[in-house]
Amino acid sequence: MSLLNQLFNRGVFAGKCKTCLSLAISRVKLLQNKRDLQLKHMRKEIAQFLHTGQEPIARIRVEHVIREQNIWAAYEILELFCEFVLARVPIIESQRECPVELQEAIASIIFAAPRCSDLPDLLQLKNLFAVKYGKEFVSAISELRPDSGVNRSIIEKLSVSAPPGELKLKVMKEIAQEHGLNWDSSSTASEFSKTHEDLLGGPKVVQGAAASQTAQHSSSTPSIPYGAAHPAVSPMGKQEPECQHTFSPISNITNEIKPGPRKFDVKPEVAAKLDTRPPPSDILEKAKAAIASAERATAAARVAAELANVNLGAMKLEGGQTSEC
């Protein structure tokens, strides 16, 4: 409390506030002169782009020009507010609450302080007013709560949103007229009038709508097997029954391998190799012979196992008789 009392002693707050306001006013004037030169140079570059037919580059550069013009206008308003507050510092010092007639000026200075990096003196003023009127007073202004009192033009000029197409076209026409250019603005006007698709939100909405339509269709339409929905149709237009497949090896071989004319063209060398293969009847005979030989081998193995069991039983009987003797 001693530090606060020392800060708000008679003349201490007034001195700090007057110093910051005077520095802010001087800095604003310097920055305005600097921005005047920059704006003239930028407008001249845009005129050159329009003269050489490079309109896409001019459309991009004009946004920066509008941004600089807005900052220049905001600085001009802030300069007037600083001068207004500077003339009434004794009233601010004598009253505990913010005077009603100074509400707009002080609120605009507090709101613009973090948005004007070229004016660090405004941040010091913001801190002084936060100590004087409390942090809640400054938070309400920074968040633009109702009845915060911030100047509407300050909010618009310091906004980071992109300028509308009408404003960009208007500035480009002014630049062309300023430099005496006979510029046809029809293509630029049509470009600014286009509505560009929202790439972030658009696909999500389309996917959601498609999913809902699919769900509705699936819920309203019963599931039908593919064969029932798309029956086989013969060349004569009659429906044919579906094929029933079995898994018998012999029947598959006899049904699938049938001699007859080929329905596709092959190269001569491939056809020669195919002609050297045995006919399907030989393949069938070899398959039957292989199956018969496998059955014979199985029977021989079964007989050998039975003989081995008989020999083992005889040996056990002989061993038992020998032990009894």
C-alpha positions as CSV (number, residue, x, y, z in Angstrom):
1,M,0.0,0.0,0.0
2,S,2.9,2.3,0.6
3,L,4.0,2.0,-3.0
4,L,0.5,2.7,-4.3
5,N,0.2,5.7,-2.0
6,Q,3.5,7.0,-3.2
7,L,2.5,6.5,-6.8
8,F,-0.8,8.4,-6.4
9,N,0.6,11.2,-4.3
10,R,-0.2,14.6,-5.7
11,G,1.8,15.2,-8.8
12,V,3.3,11.7,-9.2
13,F,0.6,10.1,-11.3
14,A,0.1,13.4,-13.2
15,G,3.8,13.6,-14.0
16,K,4.0,10.0,-15.3
17,C,0.8,10.3,-17.3
18,K,1.8,13.6,-18.9
19,T,5.2,12.2,-19.9
20,C,3.7,9.1,-21.5
21,L,1.0,11.1,-23.3
22,S,3.6,13.6,-24.6
23,L,5.9,10.9,-25.9
24,A,3.0,9.1,-27.6
25,I,1.9,12.2,-29.4
26,S,5.4,12.9,-30.7
27,R,5.9,9.3,-31.7
28,V,2.5,9.3,-33.6
29,K,3.6,12.3,-35.6
30,L,6.9,10.7,-36.6
31,L,5.2,7.5,-37.6
32,Q,2.6,9.3,-39.7
33,N,5.2,11.1,-41.7
34,K,7.0,7.8,-42.2
35,R,3.8,6.0,-43.3
36,D,3.0,8.8,-45.7
37,L,6.2,8.1,-47.7
38,Q,5.6,4.4,-47.6
39,L,2.0,4.7,-48.8
40,K,3.1,6.9,-51.7
41,H,5.7,4.4,-52.8
42,M,3.3,1.5,-52.5
43,R,0.5,3.2,-54.4
44,K,3.1,4.0,-57.2
45,E,4.1,0.3,-57.4
46,I,0.4,-0.7,-57.7
47,A,0.0,1.8,-60.5
48,Q,3.0,0.2,-62.3
49,F,1.5,-3.3,-61.9
50,L,-1.8,-2.1,-63.4
51,H,0.0,-0.4,-66.3
52,T,2.0,-3.6,-67.1
53,G,-1.1,-5.8,-66.8
54,Q,0.0,-7.6,-63.6
55,E,-3.4,-7.3,-62.0
56,P,-3.1,-10.4,-59.7
57,I,-0.1,-8.8,-58.0
58,A,-1.9,-5.5,-57.6
59,R,-4.9,-7.2,-56.0
60,I,-2.6,-8.6,-53.3
61,R,-0.6,-5.4,-52.8
62,V,-3.7,-3.3,-52.4
63,E,-4.7,-5.2,-49.2
64,H,-1.4,-4.0,-47.6
65,V,-2.1,-0.5,-48.8
66,I,-5.5,-0.6,-47.1
67,R,-4.0,-2.0,-43.9
68,E,-1.4,0.9,-43.8
69,Q,-4.1,3.5,-44.5
70,N,-6.3,2.1,-41.6
71,I,-3.3,2.2,-39.2
72,W,-2.5,5.8,-40.3
73,A,-6.2,6.8,-39.6
74,A,-6.2,5.0,-36.2
75,Y,-3.0,6.8,-35.2
76,E,-4.6,10.1,-36.1
77,I,-7.6,9.4,-33.9
78,L,-5.3,8.2,-31.1
79,E,-3.3,11.4,-31.3
80,L,-6.4,13.5,-30.8
81,F,-7.4,11.3,-27.8
82,C,-4.0,11.7,-26.2
83,E,-4.1,15.4,-26.6
84,F,-7.6,15.4,-25.1
85,V,-6.5,13.3,-22.1
86,L,-3.3,15.3,-21.6
87,A,-5.3,18.5,-21.2
88,R,-7.4,16.9,-18.5
89,V,-4.9,15.1,-16.5
90,P,-5.6,17.2,-13.3
91,I,-9.3,16.0,-13.5
92,I,-8.2,12.4,-13.8
93,E,-5.9,12.8,-10.8
94,S,-8.5,14.4,-8.6
95,Q,-11.3,11.8,-9.2
96,R,-11.3,8.2,-8.1
97,E,-13.5,6.9,-10.9
98,C,-13.0,7.5,-14.7
99,P,-14.7,10.7,-15.8
100,V,-17.6,10.2,-18.1
101,E,-16.3,12.7,-20.7
102,L,-13.0,10.9,-20.8
103,Q,-14.4,7.4,-21.0
104,E,-14.1,7.0,-24.8
105,A,-10.6,8.5,-25.0
106,I,-9.1,6.4,-22.2
107,A,-10.9,3.2,-23.3
108,S,-9.6,3.7,-26.9
109,I,-6.0,4.2,-25.6
110,I,-6.3,1.0,-23.5
111,F,-7.8,-1.0,-26.4
112,A,-5.1,0.2,-28.9
113,A,-2.1,-0.3,-26.6
114,P,-1.4,-4.0,-27.4
115,R,-2.4,-3.6,-31.1
116,C,0.1,-0.8,-31.8
117,S,3.5,-2.2,-31.4
118,D,5.1,1.1,-32.7
119,L,3.7,3.0,-29.7
120,P,5.1,1.5,-26.5
121,D,4.0,4.5,-24.6
122,L,0.4,3.4,-24.9
123,L,1.3,0.2,-22.9
124,Q,2.7,2.3,-20.1
125,L,-0.5,4.4,-20.1
126,K,-2.5,1.2,-20.0
127,N,-0.6,0.0,-16.9
128,L,-1.1,3.4,-15.2
129,F,-4.9,3.3,-15.8
130,A,-5.0,-0.4,-14.6
131,V,-3.5,0.7,-11.3
132,K,-5.7,3.8,-11.1
133,Y,-9.1,2.1,-12.0
134,G,-8.4,-1.6,-11.4
135,K,-7.7,-4.6,-13.6
136,E,-11.4,-5.3,-14.1
137,F,-11.8,-1.9,-15.8
138,V,-9.0,-2.7,-18.2
139,S,-10.3,-6.3,-18.9
140,A,-13.8,-5.0,-19.8
141,I,-12.2,-2.7,-22.4
142,S,-9.8,-5.2,-23.8
143,E,-12.7,-7.8,-24.2
144,L,-15.0,-5.1,-25.7
145,R,-17.8,-5.8,-23.2
146,P,-21.0,-3.8,-23.5
147,D,-20.6,-0.1,-22.5
148,S,-16.8,-0.4,-22.7
149,G,-16.7,3.0,-24.5
150,V,-14.1,2.1,-27.2
151,N,-14.3,4.3,-30.3
152,R,-16.0,2.4,-33.2
153,S,-13.5,3.7,-35.8
154,I,-10.5,2.5,-33.7
155,I,-12.0,-1.0,-33.5
156,E,-12.6,-1.1,-37.3
157,K,-9.2,0.4,-38.3
158,L,-7.2,-1.9,-36.1
159,S,-9.1,-5.0,-37.1
160,V,-7.1,-7.8,-38.7
161,S,-9.8,-9.1,-41.0
162,A,-9.4,-8.9,-44.7
163,P,-10.9,-5.9,-46.5
164,P,-14.0,-6.5,-48.7
165,G,-13.7,-6.7,-52.4
166,E,-15.6,-3.5,-53.0
167,L,-13.1,-1.5,-50.9
168,K,-10.2,-3.1,-52.7
169,L,-11.7,-2.3,-56.1
170,K,-12.4,1.3,-55.0
171,V,-8.8,1.9,-53.9
172,M,-7.4,0.4,-57.1
173,K,-9.6,2.7,-59.1
174,E,-8.4,5.7,-57.1
175,I,-4.8,4.7,-57.6
176,A,-5.4,4.3,-61.4
177,Q,-7.1,7.7,-61.6
178,E,-4.4,9.3,-59.4
179,H,-1.6,8.2,-61.9
180,G,-3.7,8.9,-65.0
181,L,-4.1,5.3,-66.1
182,N,-6.9,4.1,-68.5
183,W,-7.4,0.9,-66.6
184,D,-10.2,-1.6,-67.4
185,S,-11.5,-2.9,-64.0
186,S,-14.0,-5.4,-65.4
187,S,-11.8,-8.5,-64.8
188,T,-10.8,-7.4,-61.3
189,A,-14.5,-6.6,-60.5
190,S,-15.5,-10.1,-61.6
191,E,-12.7,-11.7,-59.6
192,F,-13.7,-9.8,-56.4
193,S,-17.3,-10.8,-56.9
194,K,-16.6,-14.5,-56.9
195,T,-17.5,-16.5,-53.8
196,H,-14.6,-18.7,-52.9
197,E,-15.2,-22.1,-51.3
198,D,-14.5,-22.6,-47.7
199,L,-11.8,-25.3,-47.8
200,L,-11.8,-25.8,-44.1
201,G,-15.5,-26.2,-43.4
202,G,-16.8,-27.3,-46.9
203,P,-15.6,-30.9,-47.1
204,K,-16.8,-31.6,-43.6
205,V,-20.3,-30.5,-44.5
206,V,-20.4,-32.4,-47.7
207,Q,-19.2,-35.6,-46.0
208,G,-21.8,-35.2,-43.2
209,A,-24.6,-34.7,-45.8
210,A,-23.4,-37.7,-47.8
211,A,-23.3,-39.9,-44.7
212,S,-26.8,-38.9,-43.6
213,Q,-28.1,-39.6,-47.1
214,T,-26.4,-43.0,-47.1
215,A,-27.9,-43.8,-43.7
216,Q,-31.4,-42.8,-44.7
217,H,-31.1,-44.9,-47.9
218,S,-29.8,-47.9,-46.0
219,S,-32.6,-47.6,-43.4
220,S,-35.4,-47.2,-46.0
221,T,-34.2,-49.8,-48.5
222,P,-33.9,-53.5,-47.3
223,S,-30.7,-55.3,-48.0
224,I,-30.9,-57.5,-51.1
225,P,-28.2,-60.0,-52.1
226,Y,-26.2,-59.2,-55.2
227,G,-27.4,-62.2,-57.1
228,A,-31.1,-61.3,-56.5
229,A,-30.6,-57.7,-57.4
230,H,-28.4,-58.5,-60.5
231,P,-29.5,-61.8,-62.0
232,A,-27.5,-63.3,-64.8
233,V,-29.0,-62.4,-68.2
234,S,-28.5,-64.4,-71.3
235,P,-27.8,-62.7,-74.7
236,M,-31.5,-63.5,-75.6
237,G,-32.7,-61.4,-72.7
238,K,-33.8,-64.4,-70.5
239,Q,-32.7,-64.8,-66.9
240,E,-30.5,-67.7,-66.2
241,P,-30.2,-69.5,-62.8
242,E,-27.1,-69.1,-60.7
243,C,-24.4,-71.6,-61.0
244,Q,-24.0,-74.0,-58.1
245,H,-20.4,-74.8,-57.4
246,T,-19.3,-78.1,-55.8
247,F,-15.9,-79.0,-54.5
248,S,-15.4,-82.6,-55.8
249,P,-11.9,-82.7,-57.4
250,I,-12.8,-85.2,-60.1
251,S,-16.0,-83.4,-61.1
252,N,-14.1,-80.0,-61.3
253,I,-11.5,-81.5,-63.5
254,T,-14.0,-83.1,-65.9
255,N,-16.3,-80.0,-65.9
256,E,-13.7,-77.3,-66.3
257,I,-11.3,-79.0,-68.7
258,K,-13.2,-79.5,-71.9
259,P,-11.7,-79.5,-75.4
260,G,-13.2,-77.0,-77.7
261,P,-12.4,-73.8,-79.7
262,R,-10.5,-71.1,-77.8
263,K,-12.3,-67.8,-77.2
264,F,-9.2,-65.6,-77.2
265,D,-6.2,-65.0,-79.4
266,V,-2.7,-66.2,-78.4
267,K,0.7,-65.7,-79.9
268,P,2.0,-68.5,-82.2
269,E,4.8,-69.5,-79.9
270,V,2.4,-69.8,-76.9
271,A,0.0,-71.8,-79.0
272,A,2.8,-74.2,-80.0
273,K,3.6,-74.8,-76.3
274,L,0.0,-75.3,-75.5
275,D,-0.4,-77.8,-78.3
276,T,2.5,-79.9,-76.9
277,R,0.6,-80.5,-73.7
278,P,-1.2,-83.8,-73.2
279,P,-4.9,-83.8,-73.9
280,P,-7.4,-83.5,-71.0
281,S,-8.2,-87.3,-71.2
282,D,-4.5,-88.1,-70.4
283,I,-4.5,-85.7,-67.5
284,L,-7.7,-87.4,-66.2
285,E,-6.1,-90.9,-66.5
286,K,-2.9,-89.7,-64.8
287,A,-5.0,-88.3,-61.9
288,K,-6.9,-91.5,-61.5
289,A,-3.7,-93.6,-61.6
290,A,-2.1,-91.3,-58.9
291,I,-5.2,-91.8,-56.7
292,A,-5.1,-95.6,-57.3
293,S,-1.4,-95.8,-56.4
294,A,-2.0,-93.7,-53.3
295,E,-4.8,-96.2,-52.2
296,R,-2.5,-99.2,-52.8
297,A,0.3,-97.6,-50.8
298,T,-2.2,-96.9,-47.9
299,A,-3.4,-100.6,-48.0
300,A,0.2,-101.9,-48.0
301,A,1.0,-99.7,-45.0
302,R,-2.0,-101.0,-43.2
303,V,-1.0,-104.7,-43.9
304,A,2.5,-104.0,-42.7
305,A,1.2,-102.5,-39.5
306,E,-1.0,-105.6,-38.8
307,L,1.9,-108.0,-39.4
308,A,4.1,-106.0,-37.0
309,N,1.3,-106.2,-34.3
310,V,1.0,-110.1,-34.9
311,N,4.8,-110.6,-34.6
312,L,4.9,-108.5,-31.4
313,G,2.1,-110.6,-29.8
314,A,3.9,-113.8,-30.7
315,M,7.1,-112.6,-29.1
316,K,5.2,-111.7,-25.9
317,L,3.7,-115.2,-25.8
318,E,7.1,-117.0,-26.2
319,G,8.6,-114.8,-23.5
320,G,5.8,-115.8,-21.1
321,Q,6.2,-119.5,-21.6
322,T,10.0,-119.4,-21.1
323,S,9.6,-117.7,-17.8
324,E,7.1,-120.4,-16.6
325,C,9.5,-123.1,-17.4
